[in-house]
Amino acid sequence: MKKITWTQMTDALWKHNEDNNITCKGTDKNSIYGVVVYKASNWKEEYSLESRSYKVSSDNKAFIPGQLGSSIFASNLDGTDNYIRLDWYRGEWEVDYCYMLDEEE
């Protein structure tokens, strides 16, 4: 796994949609995925790495050219926090690092 920044991950998701002429949510059968890992220090409680790691798809309005919305829905890797809007937490949760998933993951 190669650690990258939030900007690098979101740029890759955006570029995938731009390069494949994806202009509408739900139309890309070959979405790509990244994972954003949030710092443990964001919370008073202790959460596992899998609890703080959210799988993000290129099939989000924030990454599709021409969309009016900017929503980013994701689920954490341990399955305890599903389909939440990460864009609502951008100012609150500090990102530790991100990484891209391979196609088979």
Secondary structure, DSSP 8 states (H G I E B T S, - for coil): ---B-HHHHHHHHHHHHHHTT--STT--TT--EEEEEE-GGG-SS---TTTTEEEEES-SGGGSTT-S----EEEETTSSS-SEEGGGGTTTS-EEEEEE--TT-
